[in-house]
């Protein structure tokens, strides 16, 4: 497997990666990629699995306990077996330090708990673009993690078998970023892979030169872009999700980066179906970095 080569990158360090898994092919694929990235950074991996056992509202406590306990015992045995099989399925894990956390909860709650209690630098999740009910639920969970995570989230479509990043597109609103260090994960991938970074914006009001001026001034990136080839582009698509996906296809983009804010355009994007549409339709890795 060809993975991103990380050498002499002074932007930041990745020390711990969180990888949720439900043992599906797309989550196993994401774990393989995370293992390769962890090896390159000498980082560790926190693997999280969760199962939700809903309580029936009309079952009393004692009856519910008698029903749930055997289910959980069986669950523990199956999960332990699946984790043992992971080592066989992903030989890359032999080269990295990893630990496993199991939860009886909603997957999003388990991920939130680990993010709140551990020093995680990056979340790596698998996603599968399709339209059946199960995969729509998976897409919804991914969008939920993107919404609440204060840690950068890297979503890996199942068709991506390795991180070969020659170009990165950054969807920017060009508003002031008070703490440019929040973009360090984006710059980490750009510098580590030697990729070209394209900053693009949805607007009819600016030409590309004006966009460059705004991006450098408002986003305070001048001192951080040394060594990175950067270009600027504007789009006039009325539908944001369609515009982003067309841009990726047209320019053969290898990674999309987004910076959701608490207010404004990107806040509306992250709280509507746009994120789900992108997460389920995108064929390239999606990196989200929060305000």
Backbone torsions as a table, in degrees:
resi	resn	phi	psi	omega
1	UNK	NA	126.0	177.2
2	UNK	-85.5	119.8	-178.3
3	UNK	-119.3	163.4	179.0
4	UNK	-58.4	133.6	-179.6
5	UNK	-96.1	121.7	-175.7
6	UNK	-112.8	112.3	179.5
7	UNK	-142.5	135.2	173.0
8	UNK	52.8	42.3	178.4
9	UNK	-95.1	116.9	-174.4
10	UNK	-95.8	-0.1	-176.0
11	UNK	-68.0	-50.4	-177.4
12	UNK	-165.5	174.3	175.2
13	UNK	-121.5	142.5	171.3
14	UNK	-103.9	116.4	-177.1
15	UNK	-105.8	-30.6	-178.7
16	UNK	-144.2	131.1	-178.2
17	UNK	-117.4	131.1	175.2
18	UNK	-96.8	128.8	178.8
19	UNK	-128.3	107.7	173.8
20	UNK	-74.5	143.3	176.8
21	UNK	-139.7	140.7	169.7
22	UNK	-117.3	13.6	179.1
23	UNK	69.5	12.4	174.9
24	UNK	-76.3	160.3	179.7
25	UNK	-55.2	-39.2	-177.0
26	UNK	-70.5	-34.8	178.9
27	UNK	-73.9	-34.3	176.1
28	UNK	-66.7	-39.5	177.3
29	UNK	-62.2	-42.3	178.5
30	UNK	-64.2	-37.1	179.6
31	UNK	-66.8	-36.7	176.1
32	UNK	-61.1	-45.4	-179.5
33	UNK	-66.6	-40.9	178.0
34	UNK	-62.2	-37.9	179.4
35	UNK	-64.2	-40.1	177.2
36	UNK	-65.8	-40.5	177.8
37	UNK	-66.3	-41.7	179.7
38	UNK	-62.5	-40.5	179.0
39	UNK	-61.7	-43.8	-179.8
40	UNK	-64.1	-27.6	-178.5
41	UNK	-103.1	-0.4	-174.0
42	UNK	56.2	41.5	-177.9
43	UNK	-102.1	166.0	175.7
44	UNK	-106.2	162.9	-178.4
45	UNK	-121.5	134.7	173.6
46	UNK	-106.7	109.7	-179.6
47	UNK	-94.3	128.5	-175.6
48	UNK	-122.3	131.4	174.1
49	UNK	-130.2	140.7	-179.6
50	UNK	-138.6	145.0	173.1
51	UNK	-128.0	138.1	-179.1
52	UNK	-105.6	121.0	176.5
53	UNK	-111.3	95.7	-177.4
54	UNK	-69.9	139.6	177.2
55	UNK	-88.4	135.1	178.3
56	UNK	-74.4	131.5	-174.3
57	UNK	-64.8	-18.8	-176.4
58	UNK	-103.8	8.9	178.8
59	UNK	-102.2	129.4	-179.0
60	UNK	-72.2	170.3	-170.9
61	UNK	-60.2	-47.4	-177.3
62	UNK	-65.7	-41.7	178.8
63	UNK	-65.4	-41.4	179.2
64	UNK	-62.0	-40.8	179.9
65	UNK	-63.3	-41.5	-179.8
66	UNK	-66.7	-27.6	178.7
67	UNK	-81.7	-42.9	-172.0
68	UNK	-76.2	-37.9	-174.4
69	UNK	-58.0	-46.9	176.9
70	UNK	-62.1	-35.4	177.9
71	UNK	-62.2	-43.7	-178.4
72	UNK	-68.5	-37.7	177.4
73	UNK	-62.6	-43.7	177.5
74	UNK	-64.8	-38.7	177.9
75	UNK	-60.6	-45.6	-180.0
76	UNK	-58.1	-44.0	-179.0
77	UNK	-65.1	-44.7	-179.1
78	UNK	-66.3	-40.8	-178.9
79	UNK	-67.0	-42.0	177.7
80	UNK	-59.9	-41.5	178.3
81	UNK	-64.7	-42.1	179.7
82	UNK	-65.7	-37.1	177.7
83	UNK	-68.3	-37.0	175.1
84	UNK	-63.1	-38.4	178.0
85	UNK	-68.6	-27.3	178.6
86	UNK	-57.8	-39.1	-178.8
87	UNK	-62.9	-32.1	177.9
88	UNK	-78.6	-38.0	-178.8
89	UNK	-72.2	-30.3	-175.9
90	UNK	-124.7	82.8	179.8
91	UNK	-61.8	-19.6	178.7
92	UNK	-61.2	-23.2	-179.4
93	UNK	-65.6	-21.8	179.3
94	UNK	-67.4	-17.0	-175.8
95	UNK	-99.1	1.2	-177.4
96	UNK	-134.0	160.1	173.8
97	UNK	-85.9	129.9	179.0
98	UNK	-144.9	155.1	175.4
99	UNK	-133.4	163.4	-173.9
100	UNK	-125.6	133.9	173.6
101	UNK	-123.9	130.1	179.6
102	UNK	-114.7	137.6	-176.8
103	UNK	-131.3	147.7	166.3
104	UNK	-104.8	91.3	-174.9
105	UNK	-170.8	177.4	169.0
106	UNK	-65.5	142.3	179.5
107	UNK	-55.6	-41.4	-179.2
108	UNK	-64.0	-36.0	177.7
109	UNK	-66.8	-40.6	178.9
110	UNK	-63.1	-43.7	179.7
111	UNK	-63.9	-42.5	179.0
112	UNK	-60.7	-41.0	179.7
113	UNK	-62.2	-46.8	-178.7
114	UNK	-65.7	-40.7	178.3
115	UNK	-63.4	-30.9	-178.0
116	UNK	-81.2	-19.9	-173.2
117	UNK	-116.7	-7.1	-178.4
118	UNK	-126.1	155.1	179.1
119	UNK	-86.3	77.7	-179.0
120	UNK	-89.7	136.5	178.6
121	UNK	-99.9	-27.1	-175.4
122	UNK	-154.4	137.5	172.1
123	UNK	-103.5	128.9	176.5
124	UNK	-116.4	122.1	-177.0
125	UNK	-129.0	146.3	174.2
126	UNK	-90.9	149.1	176.0
127	UNK	-142.4	150.2	-177.1
128	UNK	-127.9	121.7	-178.6
129	UNK	-81.8	108.5	177.6
130	UNK	-160.6	-173.5	-173.5
131	UNK	-133.1	12.9	175.1
132	UNK	-82.2	169.2	-170.4
133	UNK	-60.6	-46.7	-177.1
134	UNK	-59.5	-45.3	-176.0
135	UNK	-73.2	-25.5	172.4
136	UNK	-66.7	-37.9	177.1
137	UNK	-65.7	-41.3	177.1
138	UNK	-61.0	-42.9	178.4
139	UNK	-62.9	-37.2	178.5
140	UNK	-65.4	-40.3	178.6
141	UNK	-64.1	-41.6	178.0
142	UNK	-61.2	-43.4	178.4
143	UNK	-63.5	-35.7	178.6
144	UNK	-65.6	-41.4	178.1
145	UNK	-64.5	-42.7	177.4
146	UNK	-59.0	-38.1	-177.0
147	UNK	-66.5	-45.3	-172.8
148	UNK	-95.4	-16.2	-175.1
149	UNK	-72.5	130.7	172.8
150	UNK	-91.8	-2.5	178.9
151	UNK	-100.8	143.0	176.7
152	UNK	-54.1	138.7	-179.7
153	UNK	-118.3	126.8	177.6
154	UNK	-111.1	113.7	179.5
155	UNK	-97.2	129.8	-175.5
156	UNK	-112.1	111.1	173.9
157	UNK	-63.6	151.4	-174.5
158	UNK	-64.1	-25.2	-179.4
159	UNK	-74.5	-13.0	-179.8
160	UNK	-88.0	114.2	-177.8
161	UNK	-100.9	-12.2	177.4
162	UNK	-157.5	158.3	178.8
163	UNK	-91.2	93.5	173.6
164	UNK	-110.7	96.9	-170.5
165	UNK	-111.6	106.3	175.7
166	UNK	-104.8	-18.4	-178.7
167	UNK	-148.1	138.6	178.4
168	UNK	-127.0	132.7	175.6
169	UNK	-107.9	131.1	-179.5
170	UNK	-114.3	110.8	177.9
171	UNK	-79.3	108.3	-171.4
172	UNK	-118.9	145.7	174.4
173	UNK	-95.3	-3.4	174.8
174	UNK	67.3	12.8	174.0
175	UNK	-81.4	163.8	-176.0
176	UNK	-61.5	133.0	171.4
177	UNK	-104.5	108.7	-173.1
178	UNK	-67.4	-31.5	179.3
179	UNK	-123.4	90.5	-177.8
180	UNK	-60.7	-17.9	178.4
181	UNK	-61.7	-19.5	178.7
182	UNK	-65.8	-18.7	179.1
183	UNK	-90.8	5.8	-175.3
184	UNK	-60.9	-33.5	179.7
185	UNK	-66.0	-39.7	175.8
186	UNK	-62.0	-47.8	-179.0
187	UNK	-67.7	-30.3	175.3
188	UNK	-57.8	-49.9	-178.2
189	UNK	-67.3	-36.9	179.5
190	UNK	-64.8	-45.8	-178.4
191	UNK	-73.4	-39.1	-177.0
192	UNK	-65.4	-33.2	-177.2
193	UNK	-100.6	-9.0	-176.1
194	UNK	69.7	26.3	-175.2
195	UNK	-79.2	153.5	171.0
196	UNK	-81.0	135.9	-179.4
197	UNK	-106.4	123.3	176.0
198	UNK	-110.3	118.6	175.7
199	UNK	-92.6	120.0	-179.1
200	UNK	-128.3	155.9	-171.1
201	UNK	-144.0	145.0	177.5
202	UNK	-90.7	107.1	-179.1
203	UNK	-170.5	148.9	171.2
204	UNK	-103.7	0.3	-171.1
205	UNK	-90.5	-17.1	-173.7
206	UNK	-125.3	144.4	168.4
207	UNK	-89.5	175.2	-173.0
208	UNK	-64.6	-34.2	179.4
209	UNK	-66.0	-41.2	179.2
210	UNK	-66.7	-36.1	176.8
211	UNK	-61.1	-42.2	179.2
212	UNK	-61.4	-43.3	-179.9
213	UNK	-61.8	-46.2	179.6
214	UNK	-64.7	-42.2	-178.0
215	UNK	-63.4	-43.5	-178.0
216	UNK	-70.2	-36.5	-177.5
217	UNK	-78.9	-53.1	-173.9
218	UNK	-75.5	-35.6	-177.6
219	UNK	-91.2	-6.2	173.5
220	UNK	54.5	50.3	-175.4
221	UNK	-103.3	-3.0	-171.2
222	UNK	-53.7	-50.4	-174.8
223	UNK	-76.4	-9.6	-178.6
224	UNK	-98.7	-12.6	-173.3
225	UNK	-91.8	3.5	-179.6
226	UNK	-60.5	128.6	179.5
227	UNK	88.5	-0.1	179.8
228	UNK	-114.8	131.5	174.8
229	UNK	-80.4	121.0	-173.1
230	UNK	-124.3	138.1	172.0
231	UNK	-130.9	165.5	-175.4
232	UNK	-131.5	143.2	-178.6
233	UNK	-149.9	150.7	175.1
234	UNK	-119.7	148.9	179.9
235	UNK	-122.8	148.3	179.5
236	UNK	-117.7	20.6	177.3
237	UNK	-64.3	136.6	178.4
238	UNK	-78.3	-32.6	177.9
239	UNK	-96.5	113.3	-172.2
240	UNK	-61.6	-48.0	-176.7
241	UNK	-62.9	-43.0	178.5
242	UNK	-64.4	-39.8	180.0
243	UNK	-62.8	-42.5	179.4
244	UNK	-63.5	-45.6	-177.7
245	UNK	-66.7	-37.6	176.8
246	UNK	-65.2	-40.9	179.3
247	UNK	-60.9	-44.1	179.8
248	UNK	-61.2	-45.0	-179.3
249	UNK	-67.3	-42.6	-175.4
250	UNK	-64.9	-41.9	-174.6
251	UNK	-103.5	12.2	175.6
252	UNK	53.3	50.1	-177.6
253	UNK	-73.9	137.3	-177.7
254	UNK	-95.7	-18.6	176.4
255	UNK	-152.7	136.1	174.4
256	UNK	-105.5	134.9	176.1
257	UNK	-119.3	138.5	177.6
258	UNK	-131.8	149.7	-177.8
259	UNK	-124.8	81.7	-178.3
260	UNK	-65.8	136.8	176.7
261	UNK	-108.3	168.2	179.2
262	UNK	-76.2	-20.4	-178.8
263	UNK	-138.6	154.9	174.0
264	UNK	94.6	-160.8	-172.4
265	UNK	-55.7	-50.3	-173.7
266	UNK	-73.1	-24.3	172.7
267	UNK	-66.5	-40.9	177.8
268	UNK	-66.7	-36.9	178.3
269	UNK	-61.8	-48.0	-172.6
270	UNK	-71.7	-21.3	-178.6
271	UNK	-100.4	3.5	178.9
272	UNK	-118.1	-171.1	-176.7
273	UNK	-74.8	-5.9	-177.8
274	UNK	-59.2	-45.9	179.4
275	UNK	-61.1	-42.6	178.9
276	UNK	-62.1	-42.4	179.8
277	UNK	-60.7	-45.8	-179.1
278	UNK	-66.4	-45.7	-177.4
279	UNK	-61.2	-34.5	-176.6
280	UNK	-89.4	-20.2	-176.9
281	UNK	-105.7	-19.2	-175.0
282	UNK	-70.7	142.8	-179.2
283	UNK	-112.1	9.2	177.4
284	UNK	-124.6	158.2	177.2
285	UNK	-57.1	142.1	179.6
286	UNK	-117.7	119.7	178.7
287	UNK	-108.5	122.3	175.8
288	UNK	-112.2	134.2	-178.1
289	UNK	-125.8	124.7	-171.8
290	UNK	-94.5	154.9	178.7
291	UNK	-64.1	NA	NA
